[in-house]
């Protein structure tokens, strides 16, 4: 197998695992009635519990918080906590397929935020991507429908916030890379601080929060715990790990383009295992969002 073929294979396997995130979350929410913020907390915590010993065995230095980066990771974790909480609420209200597509509306928001915070050029292609992202976001989230605002206000509002928060999280990932922080260290500490922020959110009268401190511990049967552990290991750690590894063999632009297959895979998986179906309008909105992602990726790097 050639180096390029190996990169494609590793990336596609990683993205396939990654695409299962929304499906596992939706299953836990439906099958075991886990409160959304409780699930967000345990997902973050279990990722840290699983990743820390792996890094300790592989290279102990990866466990060390980079000097002078505490405040950065505090903010990184806060944004991740908000994104994970809102996104899981979006999965609960809209389904795995819709929530995953909404995350990809971040392409347009990322272009805008990068212009404001990093002074990146916002040319015609990126402006087009912004317009397409916002159009697709409105269509997929049903934000154009007054009836949906009345029937499913949580679904519409979390849908609109998902792309914006994911864009902010992506920019902080870029900032971590510019500070030469190892991606595994960044993953560990962003999820660790994220768990710390989600914990008190569970004690507030918010949608998806538990009703008491005692309920923070999930009342799950063994099959439920296995599903929760699988969510932390397979889609999050293994998916992220393989996708990161693929960039040793592929140009970043190619790996990013391959990642746009995630919402398609999630839609297929959600249809097979959860019986979810997108409406014609949502399918059209999904295609518009993916076209915006492709414009941004193709404009970013010609390789």
LINZIUR-V74625 format. One record per run of one state. SS is the DSSP state (A for helix, B for strand, O for the rest). FROM is the first residue (numbers start at 0). LEN is the number of residues. If there is no record, write none. Layout:
ss=SS from=FROM len=LEN
ss=SS from=FROM len=LEN
//
This chain:
ss=O from=0 len=2
ss=A from=2 len=16
ss=O from=18 len=2
ss=A from=20 len=11
ss=O from=31 len=4
ss=A from=35 len=23
ss=O from=58 len=1
ss=A from=59 len=4
ss=O from=63 len=6
ss=A from=69 len=25
ss=O from=94 len=1
ss=A from=95 len=8
ss=O from=103 len=2
ss=A from=105 len=13
ss=O from=118 len=5
ss=A from=123 len=18
ss=O from=141 len=4
ss=A from=145 len=6
ss=O from=151 len=1
ss=A from=152 len=26
ss=O from=178 len=4
ss=A from=182 len=19
ss=O from=201 len=11
ss=A from=212 len=4
ss=O from=216 len=5
ss=A from=221 len=25
ss=O from=246 len=5
ss=A from=251 len=8
ss=O from=259 len=2
ss=A from=261 len=13
ss=O from=274 len=5
ss=A from=279 len=21
ss=O from=300 len=3
//
